[in-house]
Amino acid sequence: MDKITIVGSGFAALTAARRIRQQSRAAEITLVSPQTDFIYLPSLIWIPSGLRQPEDLRKPLQPFCQRHRIHHHRASATGLSADGRTLLTDQGEIANDGLIICSGGRFLKKLPGIEHTITPCEGIEAALAIRQRLQQLPGGDIAIGFATNPNEPSAMRGGPMFEFLFGIDQQLRDEGRRDRFRLTFFSPAPAPGNRLGPKAVAGLLQEMARRDIATHLGHKIKGFNPQQVLTEGGEIAADLILFMPGMSGNPWFDQSELPRSPGGLLQADAQCRIAGFERTYVAGDSGSFPGPDWMPKQAHMADLQATAAADNLLQELRGETPTHTFKVELICIVDSCRRGIFVARTPKRSLIAPNLRLFHWAKRFFEWWYLRGRF
């Protein structure tokens, strides 16, 4: 009986666990994470407006683990043995015959004054903080933006910030308060969202102009204070700042010999293997993978990587050479609480569809389908 350990409990981890159980009825699967719940992060964008409540997005892991005969070890990873066969945690050591690391990334919080900002994708509490601040503000300035890891530009998650931007704009309009607020979108990139493709960038900027959202682009961010975003191109007034910094690897990676990318992520090959470690794989935000510079950090991409990692690990456990790679594609709906802009990109083509109510409902349907199928 092969003992397989999966670190994490997000999209990549659950997909890897399901895939292994589908392919192997005998494998002993252990899921390691400090959380007892799965959080459906893509729908955090709907918490500020009240379209979603925390309980809608927080699902206990126990039913999933029981259904797929998975043991959940509630603990935080703290290190790894030199050969990868023992995961160190704050609740003891876990031996394995194969390991898949899906523990996500961490946001870089090095800019001065970053404590005056809210990072939406940190979870439900951050989204609730946005809701509360919006309820308290009678009017004023709201600044929303993102940046990347300067040592690894692809280590970023900018898409949700467009959704928070358009969603807050729509929420204020629905509440009859939009005329009391000035919204500004900021980014050190001159063409934010470029990984979505040139057409998508143009479409997003046109949507901002249509909604009377100001932009402050192409200027390095120096820091923040309670009322301003400070950049090399000047200051942006802000009573509320939403900011998504670049991403890096988990702190526990530093307590291992795992190879790292320039940005601090785990260096992987096209099969999601970690170089120098047998039967050790990575999927999702924890990894740095070969591919185009627009390869996204998003749930869909994490699922594709997790499927390849699971299939390859099982091959390796059977004594075979891993052969599976993952498809590189970006698929997302930039939602505004009422409508959505559909964006897709592959190595051969890119597509952006008009802002339609249909896509908002498609995003809500996918949420329902995903959660219903697993929990």
TORKOL-4160 file (C-alpha; in steps of 0.2 Angstrom, whole numbers, padded with zeros to 4 digits, m for minus):
375
<pt num="1" X="0000" Y="0000" Z="0000"/>
<pt num="2" X="0008" Y="0016" Z="m0006"/>
<pt num="3" X="0008" Y="0031" Z="0007"/>
<pt num="4" X="0005" Y="0047" Z="m0002"/>
<pt num="5" X="0005" Y="0064" Z="0007"/>
<pt num="6" X="m0002" Y="0079" Z="0000"/>
<pt num="7" X="0002" Y="0096" Z="0008"/>
<pt num="8" X="m0012" Y="0109" Z="0007"/>
<pt num="9" X="m0031" Y="0109" Z="0006"/>
<pt num="10" X="m0035" Y="0121" Z="m0008"/>
<pt num="11" X="m0040" Y="0118" Z="m0026"/>
<pt num="12" X="m0024" Y="0109" Z="m0031"/>
<pt num="13" X="m0023" Y="0098" Z="m0016"/>
<pt num="14" X="m0041" Y="0092" Z="m0018"/>
<pt num="15" X="m0039" Y="0089" Z="m0036"/>
<pt num="16" X="m0023" Y="0078" Z="m0033"/>
<pt num="17" X="m0032" Y="0068" Z="m0020"/>
<pt num="18" X="m0047" Y="0065" Z="m0030"/>
<pt num="19" X="m0036" Y="0060" Z="m0045"/>
<pt num="20" X="m0026" Y="0048" Z="m0035"/>
<pt num="21" X="m0041" Y="0040" Z="m0027"/>
<pt num="22" X="m0049" Y="0038" Z="m0045"/>
<pt num="23" X="m0033" Y="0029" Z="m0051"/>
<pt num="24" X="m0029" Y="0019" Z="m0035"/>
<pt num="25" X="m0041" Y="0011" Z="m0023"/>
<pt num="26" X="m0027" Y="0005" Z="m0012"/>
<pt num="27" X="m0017" Y="0020" Z="m0009"/>
<pt num="28" X="m0016" Y="0028" Z="0008"/>
<pt num="29" X="m0019" Y="0046" Z="0006"/>
<pt num="30" X="m0015" Y="0059" Z="0019"/>
<pt num="31" X="m0020" Y="0077" Z="0017"/>
<pt num="32" X="m0010" Y="0089" Z="0028"/>
<pt num="33" X="m0016" Y="0107" Z="0032"/>
<pt num="34" X="m0020" Y="0117" Z="0047"/>
<pt num="35" X="m0037" Y="0121" Z="0041"/>
<pt num="36" X="m0053" Y="0110" Z="0043"/>
<pt num="37" X="m0062" Y="0119" Z="0030"/>
<pt num="38" X="m0060" Y="0122" Z="0011"/>
<pt num="39" X="m0063" Y="0140" Z="0006"/>
<pt num="40" X="m0070" Y="0144" Z="m0012"/>
<pt num="41" X="m0059" Y="0159" Z="m0015"/>
<pt num="42" X="m0065" Y="0164" Z="m0032"/>
<pt num="43" X="m0082" Y="0170" Z="m0024"/>
<pt num="44" X="m0074" Y="0181" Z="m0011"/>
<pt num="45" X="m0077" Y="0195" Z="m0024"/>
<pt num="46" X="m0096" Y="0194" Z="m0019"/>
<pt num="47" X="m0094" Y="0195" Z="0000"/>
<pt num="48" X="m0093" Y="0215" Z="0000"/>
<pt num="49" X="m0109" Y="0217" Z="m0009"/>
<pt num="50" X="m0118" Y="0203" Z="0002"/>
<pt num="51" X="m0121" Y="0192" Z="m0013"/>
<pt num="52" X="m0112" Y="0179" Z="m0004"/>
<pt num="53" X="m0110" Y="0176" Z="0015"/>
<pt num="54" X="m0095" Y="0167" Z="0023"/>
<pt num="55" X="m0105" Y="0151" Z="0026"/>
<pt num="56" X="m0108" Y="0150" Z="0007"/>
<pt num="57" X="m0090" Y="0148" Z="0004"/>
<pt num="58" X="m0083" Y="0139" Z="0019"/>
<pt num="59" X="m0085" Y="0120" Z="0017"/>
<pt num="60" X="m0079" Y="0107" Z="0030"/>
<pt num="61" X="m0066" Y="0095" Z="0023"/>
<pt num="62" X="m0073" Y="0080" Z="0033"/>
<pt num="63" X="m0086" Y="0075" Z="0020"/>
<pt num="64" X="m0074" Y="0076" Z="0006"/>
<pt num="65" X="m0061" Y="0066" Z="0015"/>
<pt num="66" X="m0073" Y="0053" Z="0021"/>
<pt num="67" X="m0080" Y="0050" Z="0003"/>
<pt num="68" X="m0063" Y="0048" Z="m0004"/>
<pt num="69" X="m0056" Y="0038" Z="0011"/>
<pt num="70" X="m0043" Y="0052" Z="0014"/>
<pt num="71" X="m0035" Y="0055" Z="0031"/>
<pt num="72" X="m0034" Y="0073" Z="0036"/>
<pt num="73" X="m0019" Y="0077" Z="0047"/>
<pt num="74" X="m0022" Y="0094" Z="0054"/>
<pt num="75" X="m0005" Y="0102" Z="0055"/>
<pt num="76" X="0006" Y="0115" Z="0047"/>
<pt num="77" X="0021" Y="0109" Z="0037"/>
<pt num="78" X="0038" Y="0115" Z="0045"/>
<pt num="79" X="0051" Y="0106" Z="0034"/>
<pt num="80" X="0056" Y="0090" Z="0024"/>
<pt num="81" X="0069" Y="0077" Z="0025"/>
<pt num="82" X="0083" Y="0078" Z="0013"/>
<pt num="83" X="0076" Y="0063" Z="0002"/>
<pt num="84" X="0058" Y="0070" Z="0003"/>
<pt num="85" X="0051" Y="0054" Z="0012"/>
<pt num="86" X="0047" Y="0062" Z="0028"/>
<pt num="87" X="0037" Y="0078" Z="0030"/>
<pt num="88" X="0040" Y="0088" Z="0046"/>
<pt num="89" X="0025" Y="0096" Z="0054"/>
<pt num="90" X="0021" Y="0105" Z="0070"/>
<pt num="91" X="0011" Y="0090" Z="0075"/>
<pt num="92" X="0024" Y="0076" Z="0071"/>
<pt num="93" X="0032" Y="0068" Z="0056"/>
<pt num="94" X="0023" Y="0060" Z="0042"/>
<pt num="95" X="0032" Y="0046" Z="0032"/>
<pt num="96" X="0028" Y="0045" Z="0013"/>
<pt num="97" X="0031" Y="0035" Z="m0002"/>
<pt num="98" X="0026" Y="0050" Z="m0013"/>
<pt num="99" X="0023" Y="0068" Z="m0010"/>
<pt num="100" X="0013" Y="0082" Z="m0019"/>
<pt num="101" X="0015" Y="0100" Z="m0012"/>
<pt num="102" X="0000" Y="0111" Z="m0015"/>
<pt num="103" X="0002" Y="0123" Z="0000"/>
<pt num="104" X="0000" Y="0138" Z="m0011"/>
<pt num="105" X="0010" Y="0154" Z="m0010"/>
<pt num="106" X="0012" Y="0168" Z="0002"/>
<pt num="107" X="0010" Y="0187" Z="m0002"/>
<pt num="108" X="0025" Y="0198" Z="m0001"/>
<pt num="109" X="0022" Y="0211" Z="0013"/>
<pt num="110" X="0038" Y="0221" Z="0012"/>
<pt num="111" X="0032" Y="0238" Z="0006"/>
<pt num="112" X="0032" Y="0251" Z="0020"/>
<pt num="113" X="0015" Y="0254" Z="0027"/>
<pt num="114" X="0007" Y="0239" Z="0019"/>
<pt num="115" X="m0002" Y="0236" Z="0035"/>
<pt num="116" X="m0014" Y="0250" Z="0029"/>
<pt num="117" X="m0020" Y="0240" Z="0015"/>
<pt num="118" X="m0032" Y="0225" Z="0013"/>
<pt num="119" X="m0026" Y="0210" Z="0003"/>
<pt num="120" X="m0043" Y="0202" Z="m0003"/>
<pt num="121" X="m0037" Y="0185" Z="m0008"/>
<pt num="122" X="m0031" Y="0182" Z="0010"/>
<pt num="123" X="m0048" Y="0175" Z="0014"/>
<pt num="124" X="m0065" Y="0178" Z="0021"/>
<pt num="125" X="m0060" Y="0189" Z="0035"/>
<pt num="126" X="m0051" Y="0201" Z="0022"/>
<pt num="127" X="m0067" Y="0201" Z="0011"/>
<pt num="128" X="m0078" Y="0205" Z="0027"/>
<pt num="129" X="m0066" Y="0219" Z="0031"/>
<pt num="130" X="m0069" Y="0227" Z="0014"/>
<pt num="131" X="m0088" Y="0225" Z="0017"/>
<pt num="132" X="m0087" Y="0234" Z="0034"/>
<pt num="133" X="m0076" Y="0248" Z="0027"/>
<pt num="134" X="m0088" Y="0251" Z="0013"/>
<pt num="135" X="m0102" Y="0252" Z="0024"/>
<pt num="136" X="m0093" Y="0264" Z="0036"/>
<pt num="137" X="m0087" Y="0276" Z="0022"/>
<pt num="138" X="m0100" Y="0290" Z="0018"/>
<pt num="139" X="m0089" Y="0294" Z="0003"/>
<pt num="140" X="m0071" Y="0297" Z="m0002"/>
<pt num="141" X="m0057" Y="0289" Z="m0012"/>
<pt num="142" X="m0054" Y="0270" Z="m0015"/>
<pt num="143" X="m0038" Y="0264" Z="m0023"/>
<pt num="144" X="m0037" Y="0246" Z="m0029"/>
<pt num="145" X="m0022" Y="0239" Z="m0037"/>
<pt num="146" X="m0009" Y="0225" Z="m0038"/>
<pt num="147" X="0010" Y="0221" Z="m0041"/>
<pt num="148" X="0021" Y="0207" Z="m0044"/>
<pt num="149" X="0036" Y="0198" Z="m0037"/>
<pt num="150" X="0051" Y="0208" Z="m0045"/>
<pt num="151" X="0061" Y="0192" Z="m0046"/>
<pt num="152" X="0048" Y="0182" Z="m0054"/>
<pt num="153" X="0035" Y="0193" Z="m0063"/>
<pt num="154" X="0023" Y="0178" Z="m0066"/>
<pt num="155" X="0021" Y="0176" Z="m0047"/>
<pt num="156" X="0006" Y="0186" Z="m0046"/>
<pt num="157" X="m0013" Y="0185" Z="m0045"/>
<pt num="158" X="m0020" Y="0201" Z="m0052"/>
<pt num="159" X="m0037" Y="0195" Z="m0060"/>
<pt num="160" X="m0047" Y="0196" Z="m0044"/>
<pt num="161" X="m0042" Y="0214" Z="m0042"/>
<pt num="162" X="m0051" Y="0219" Z="m0058"/>
<pt num="163" X="m0066" Y="0210" Z="m0051"/>
<pt num="164" X="m0066" Y="0219" Z="m0034"/>
<pt num="165" X="m0064" Y="0235" Z="m0044"/>
<pt num="166" X="m0079" Y="0233" Z="m0055"/>
<pt num="167" X="m0089" Y="0224" Z="m0041"/>
<pt num="168" X="m0087" Y="0239" Z="m0029"/>
<pt num="169" X="m0091" Y="0251" Z="m0043"/>
<pt num="170" X="m0107" Y="0241" Z="m0047"/>
<pt num="171" X="m0111" Y="0240" Z="m0028"/>
<pt num="172" X="m0110" Y="0258" Z="m0025"/>
<pt num="173" X="m0121" Y="0262" Z="m0040"/>
<pt num="174" X="m0134" Y="0249" Z="m0034"/>
<pt num="175" X="m0133" Y="0258" Z="m0017"/>
<pt num="176" X="m0135" Y="0275" Z="m0026"/>
<pt num="177" X="m0118" Y="0281" Z="m0018"/>
<pt num="178" X="m0106" Y="0280" Z="m0033"/>
<pt num="179" X="m0106" Y="0299" Z="m0036"/>
<pt num="180" X="m0099" Y="0301" Z="m0018"/>
<pt num="181" X="m0083" Y="0291" Z="m0022"/>
<pt num="182" X="m0068" Y="0292" Z="m0033"/>
<pt num="183" X="m0061" Y="0275" Z="m0038"/>
<pt num="184" X="m0043" Y="0273" Z="m0044"/>
<pt num="185" X="m0035" Y="0258" Z="m0051"/>
<pt num="186" X="m0016" Y="0257" Z="m0049"/>
<pt num="187" X="m0002" Y="0246" Z="m0054"/>
<pt num="188" X="0017" Y="0248" Z="m0058"/>
<pt num="189" X="0014" Y="0239" Z="m0074"/>
<pt num="190" X="0010" Y="0251" Z="m0089"/>
<pt num="191" X="m0002" Y="0237" Z="m0096"/>
<pt num="192" X="m0010" Y="0228" Z="m0081"/>
<pt num="193" X="m0018" Y="0212" Z="m0085"/>
<pt num="194" X="m0006" Y="0209" Z="m0099"/>
<pt num="195" X="m0006" Y="0190" Z="m0096"/>
<pt num="196" X="m0024" Y="0190" Z="m0102"/>
<pt num="197" X="m0018" Y="0196" Z="m0119"/>
<pt num="198" X="m0017" Y="0213" Z="m0127"/>
<pt num="199" X="m0036" Y="0213" Z="m0132"/>
<pt num="200" X="m0041" Y="0210" Z="m0114"/>
<pt num="201" X="m0030" Y="0224" Z="m0107"/>
<pt num="202" X="m0038" Y="0236" Z="m0120"/>
<pt num="203" X="m0055" Y="0230" Z="m0115"/>
<pt num="204" X="m0052" Y="0231" Z="m0096"/>
<pt num="205" X="m0046" Y="0249" Z="m0098"/>
<pt num="206" X="m0060" Y="0254" Z="m0109"/>
<pt num="207" X="m0072" Y="0247" Z="m0095"/>
<pt num="208" X="m0063" Y="0257" Z="m0082"/>
<pt num="209" X="m0065" Y="0273" Z="m0093"/>
<pt num="210" X="m0084" Y="0269" Z="m0096"/>
<pt num="211" X="m0086" Y="0267" Z="m0077"/>
<pt num="212" X="m0077" Y="0283" Z="m0073"/>
<pt num="213" X="m0063" Y="0274" Z="m0064"/>
<pt num="214" X="m0046" Y="0284" Z="m0064"/>
<pt num="215" X="m0030" Y="0274" Z="m0068"/>
<pt num="216" X="m0012" Y="0277" Z="m0061"/>
<pt num="217" X="m0001" Y="0265" Z="m0071"/>
<pt num="218" X="0017" Y="0262" Z="m0074"/>
<pt num="219" X="0024" Y="0269" Z="m0058"/>
<pt num="220" X="0034" Y="0259" Z="m0045"/>
<pt num="221" X="0025" Y="0258" Z="m0028"/>
<pt num="222" X="0035" Y="0266" Z="m0014"/>
<pt num="223" X="0023" Y="0262" Z="0000"/>
<pt num="224" X="0007" Y="0267" Z="0009"/>
<pt num="225" X="0000" Y="0277" Z="0023"/>
<pt num="226" X="m0018" Y="0278" Z="0030"/>
<pt num="227" X="m0024" Y="0290" Z="0017"/>
<pt num="228" X="m0012" Y="0288" Z="0002"/>
<pt num="229" X="m0004" Y="0276" Z="m0010"/>
<pt num="230" X="0014" Y="0282" Z="m0013"/>
<pt num="231" X="0022" Y="0279" Z="m0030"/>
<pt num="232" X="0037" Y="0286" Z="m0040"/>
<pt num="233" X="0024" Y="0295" Z="m0051"/>
<pt num="234" X="0015" Y="0304" Z="m0036"/>
<pt num="235" X="0002" Y="0300" Z="m0023"/>
<pt num="236" X="m0015" Y="0293" Z="m0024"/>
<pt num="237" X="m0028" Y="0299" Z="m0011"/>
<pt num="238" X="m0036" Y="0284" Z="m0003"/>
<pt num="239" X="m0048" Y="0281" Z="0012"/>
<pt num="240" X="m0048" Y="0263" Z="0007"/>
<pt num="241" X="m0034" Y="0253" Z="m0001"/>
<pt num="242" X="m0036" Y="0236" Z="m0008"/>
<pt num="243" X="m0019" Y="0229" Z="m0014"/>
<pt num="244" X="m0013" Y="0212" Z="m0020"/>
<pt num="245" X="0006" Y="0211" Z="m0019"/>
<pt num="246" X="0017" Y="0198" Z="m0028"/>
<pt num="247" X="0019" Y="0180" Z="m0022"/>
<pt num="248" X="0033" Y="0170" Z="m0016"/>
<pt num="249" X="0035" Y="0152" Z="m0008"/>
<pt num="250" X="0030" Y="0146" Z="0009"/>
<pt num="251" X="0041" Y="0150" Z="0024"/>
<pt num="252" X="0043" Y="0131" Z="0027"/>
<pt num="253" X="0052" Y="0129" Z="0011"/>
<pt num="254" X="0067" Y="0138" Z="0019"/>
<pt num="255" X="0068" Y="0123" Z="0031"/>
<pt num="256" X="0071" Y="0111" Z="0016"/>
<pt num="257" X="0083" Y="0107" Z="0002"/>
<pt num="258" X="0070" Y="0109" Z="m0011"/>
<pt num="259" X="0076" Y="0119" Z="m0026"/>
<pt num="260" X="0069" Y="0137" Z="m0028"/>
<pt num="261" X="0065" Y="0148" Z="m0042"/>
<pt num="262" X="0071" Y="0166" Z="m0042"/>
<pt num="263" X="0055" Y="0172" Z="m0034"/>
<pt num="264" X="0056" Y="0159" Z="m0020"/>
<pt num="265" X="0044" Y="0146" Z="m0027"/>
<pt num="266" X="0048" Y="0127" Z="m0029"/>
<pt num="267" X="0056" Y="0124" Z="m0046"/>
<pt num="268" X="0047" Y="0111" Z="m0056"/>
<pt num="269" X="0048" Y="0103" Z="m0073"/>
<pt num="270" X="0035" Y="0100" Z="m0086"/>
<pt num="271" X="0029" Y="0085" Z="m0077"/>
<pt num="272" X="0028" Y="0095" Z="m0061"/>
<pt num="273" X="0042" Y="0085" Z="m0053"/>
<pt num="274" X="0054" Y="0094" Z="m0041"/>
<pt num="275" X="0072" Y="0092" Z="m0047"/>
<pt num="276" X="0083" Y="0081" Z="m0037"/>
<pt num="277" X="0069" Y="0073" Z="m0027"/>
<pt num="278" X="0061" Y="0056" Z="m0032"/>
<pt num="279" X="0042" Y="0055" Z="m0031"/>
<pt num="280" X="0041" Y="0073" Z="m0025"/>
<pt num="281" X="0029" Y="0085" Z="m0035"/>
<pt num="282" X="0022" Y="0102" Z="m0034"/>
<pt num="283" X="0006" Y="0110" Z="m0041"/>
<pt num="284" X="m0003" Y="0127" Z="m0040"/>
<pt num="285" X="0004" Y="0143" Z="m0033"/>
<pt num="286" X="0018" Y="0134" Z="m0023"/>
<pt num="287" X="0027" Y="0130" Z="m0040"/>
<pt num="288" X="0037" Y="0139" Z="m0054"/>
<pt num="289" X="0034" Y="0129" Z="m0070"/>
<pt num="290" X="0041" Y="0130" Z="m0088"/>
<pt num="291" X="0029" Y="0139" Z="m0100"/>
<pt num="292" X="0024" Y="0156" Z="m0107"/>
<pt num="293" X="0026" Y="0171" Z="m0096"/>
<pt num="294" X="0007" Y="0173" Z="m0096"/>
<pt num="295" X="0004" Y="0156" Z="m0087"/>
<pt num="296" X="m0009" Y="0161" Z="m0073"/>
<pt num="297" X="m0009" Y="0158" Z="m0055"/>
<pt num="298" X="m0027" Y="0153" Z="m0054"/>
<pt num="299" X="m0038" Y="0138" Z="m0048"/>
<pt num="300" X="m0040" Y="0131" Z="m0066"/>
<pt num="301" X="m0022" Y="0130" Z="m0069"/>
<pt num="302" X="m0019" Y="0123" Z="m0052"/>
<pt num="303" X="m0031" Y="0109" Z="m0056"/>
<pt num="304" X="m0022" Y="0105" Z="m0072"/>
<pt num="305" X="m0005" Y="0104" Z="m0064"/>
<pt num="306" X="m0012" Y="0094" Z="m0050"/>
<pt num="307" X="m0019" Y="0081" Z="m0062"/>
<pt num="308" X="m0003" Y="0079" Z="m0070"/>
<pt num="309" X="0007" Y="0078" Z="m0054"/>
<pt num="310" X="m0005" Y="0064" Z="m0047"/>
<pt num="311" X="m0004" Y="0054" Z="m0063"/>
<pt num="312" X="0015" Y="0056" Z="m0064"/>
<pt num="313" X="0017" Y="0051" Z="m0046"/>
<pt num="314" X="0007" Y="0035" Z="m0048"/>
<pt num="315" X="0017" Y="0031" Z="m0063"/>
<pt num="316" X="0033" Y="0033" Z="m0053"/>
<pt num="317" X="0027" Y="0022" Z="m0039"/>
<pt num="318" X="0024" Y="0009" Z="m0052"/>
<pt num="319" X="0042" Y="0010" Z="m0058"/>
<pt num="320" X="0037" Y="0019" Z="m0074"/>
<pt num="321" X="0044" Y="0035" Z="m0081"/>
<pt num="322" X="0032" Y="0050" Z="m0079"/>
<pt num="323" X="0025" Y="0055" Z="m0095"/>
<pt num="324" X="0011" Y="0067" Z="m0091"/>
<pt num="325" X="0012" Y="0086" Z="m0094"/>
<pt num="326" X="m0001" Y="0099" Z="m0091"/>
<pt num="327" X="m0011" Y="0110" Z="m0104"/>
<pt num="328" X="m0007" Y="0129" Z="m0102"/>
<pt num="329" X="m0022" Y="0139" Z="m0103"/>
<pt num="330" X="m0030" Y="0154" Z="m0095"/>
<pt num="331" X="m0049" Y="0154" Z="m0093"/>
<pt num="332" X="m0058" Y="0167" Z="m0082"/>
<pt num="333" X="m0073" Y="0177" Z="m0081"/>
<pt num="334" X="m0070" Y="0195" Z="m0074"/>
<pt num="335" X="m0086" Y="0198" Z="m0065"/>
<pt num="336" X="m0094" Y="0214" Z="m0059"/>
<pt num="337" X="m0108" Y="0206" Z="m0048"/>
<pt num="338" X="m0121" Y="0208" Z="m0063"/>
<pt num="339" X="m0111" Y="0205" Z="m0079"/>
<pt num="340" X="m0095" Y="0196" Z="m0083"/>
<pt num="341" X="m0081" Y="0198" Z="m0097"/>
<pt num="342" X="m0075" Y="0181" Z="m0103"/>
<pt num="343" X="m0057" Y="0179" Z="m0106"/>
<pt num="344" X="m0047" Y="0164" Z="m0113"/>
<pt num="345" X="m0030" Y="0162" Z="m0119"/>
<pt num="346" X="m0019" Y="0147" Z="m0125"/>
<pt num="347" X="m0002" Y="0146" Z="m0134"/>
<pt num="348" X="m0011" Y="0148" Z="m0151"/>
<pt num="349" X="m0025" Y="0160" Z="m0148"/>
<pt num="350" X="m0033" Y="0173" Z="m0136"/>
<pt num="351" X="m0052" Y="0177" Z="m0134"/>
<pt num="352" X="m0061" Y="0191" Z="m0125"/>
<pt num="353" X="m0080" Y="0191" Z="m0126"/>
<pt num="354" X="m0092" Y="0206" Z="m0122"/>
<pt num="355" X="m0097" Y="0211" Z="m0105"/>
<pt num="356" X="m0113" Y="0200" Z="m0103"/>
<pt num="357" X="m0125" Y="0195" Z="m0089"/>
<pt num="358" X="m0124" Y="0177" Z="m0096"/>
<pt num="359" X="m0106" Y="0176" Z="m0090"/>
<pt num="360" X="m0110" Y="0182" Z="m0072"/>
<pt num="361" X="m0123" Y="0167" Z="m0071"/>
<pt num="362" X="m0110" Y="0155" Z="m0079"/>
<pt num="363" X="m0098" Y="0160" Z="m0065"/>
<pt num="364" X="m0111" Y="0157" Z="m0052"/>
<pt num="365" X="m0116" Y="0140" Z="m0060"/>
<pt num="366" X="m0098" Y="0134" Z="m0059"/>
<pt num="367" X="m0097" Y="0138" Z="m0041"/>
<pt num="368" X="m0113" Y="0128" Z="m0038"/>
<pt num="369" X="m0107" Y="0114" Z="m0048"/>
<pt num="370" X="m0089" Y="0113" Z="m0040"/>
<pt num="371" X="m0095" Y="0114" Z="m0022"/>
<pt num="372" X="m0110" Y="0102" Z="m0025"/>
<pt num="373" X="m0098" Y="0089" Z="m0033"/>
<pt num="374" X="m0086" Y="0089" Z="m0019"/>
<pt num="375" X="m0095" Y="0094" Z="m0003"/>
